[in-house]
Amino acid sequence: MGYIEDNLMDDESVVLNTRLHPIVLLVPAMGTSFLAGSLWYYPQMFPNNEDGYIAFAVILLLLVYSSYRLCDRLIVFLTSEFAVTSKRVLGKTGFIRRKSLDIVLAKVEAIRLTQSILARILDYGDIEVTGTGGTEEILSFIPAPLDFRKAIQEQLALLETEINAERNP
C-alpha cells in the first residue's frame, strides 16, 4: 500500500491519484548520457595527450555528480504520490527526506495552475493550492494538471452542496 491509501480517513475515497511527470528525469538523464559519452569518446579525441588527465578527471567528477542527481530524481519520481480524495488534497514526495501535503477541502480558497509552453505540450504543470490563512502549497510536475484541478473543483462543489443541504433541510 502507498502513502495515500495508508492515510485515508473513515468514509474517505480516492477520486484521482497521480504521480510526478517523467520530465523530472530528463535533464539529469541527458547530462549523465552526455558525460558518459564524453568519457567513452575522450581517449579517441586525444590519443597522445599526456596532459589530458585533468580534463579526464573533471569529466569523471561531473559524471559522478550527474549520476548522483539522476539517482536522486529517480527516487523522488518513484516515491512521490498525489491524490484528490472526497475530503482532502494529499501529496507526498521523497523517501528519506519526506515532504507531505494535507489540505482539507473545506479549507481550500484558491487553486492556481501554472504551465509553460513545454509543459502544455507535454501535459504537466504546477498546481498551487491556497488554503485559509494564506497557506500556499505547490505541487510541481503534476501530469494532466487540468484533470487534477478539475477533480479538486468537483469535490469542492460537492462539499458546498452538502453544506447547503445541511443548512437548508
C-alpha positions, 0 to 999 in steps of 0.5 A: 500500500502507498502513502495515500491509501495508508492515510485515508480517513473513515468514509474517505475515497480516492477520486484521482491519484497521480504521480510526478511527470517523467520530465523530472528525469530528463535533464539529469538523464541527458547530462549523465548520457552526455558525460558518459559519452564524453568519457567513452569518446575522450581517449579517441579525441586525444590519443597522445595527450599526456596532459589530458588527465585533468580534463579526464578527471573533471569529466569523471567528477561531473559524471559522478555528480550527474549520476548522483542527481539522476539517482536522486530524481529517480527516487523522488519520481518513484516515491512521490504520490498525489491524490484528490480524495472526497475530503482532502488534497494529499501529496507526498514526495521523497523517501528519506527526506519526506515532504507531505501535503494535507489540505482539507477541502473545506479549507481550500480558497484558491487553486492556481495552475501554472504551465509553460509552453513545454509543459502544455505540450507535454501535459504537466504543470504546477498546481498551487493550492491556497488554503485559509490563512494564506497557506500556499502549497505547490505541487510541481510536475503534476501530469494532466494538471487540468484533470487534477484541478478539475477533480479538486473543483468537483469535490469542492462543489460537492462539499458546498452542496452538502453544506447547503443541504445541511443548512437548508433541510 
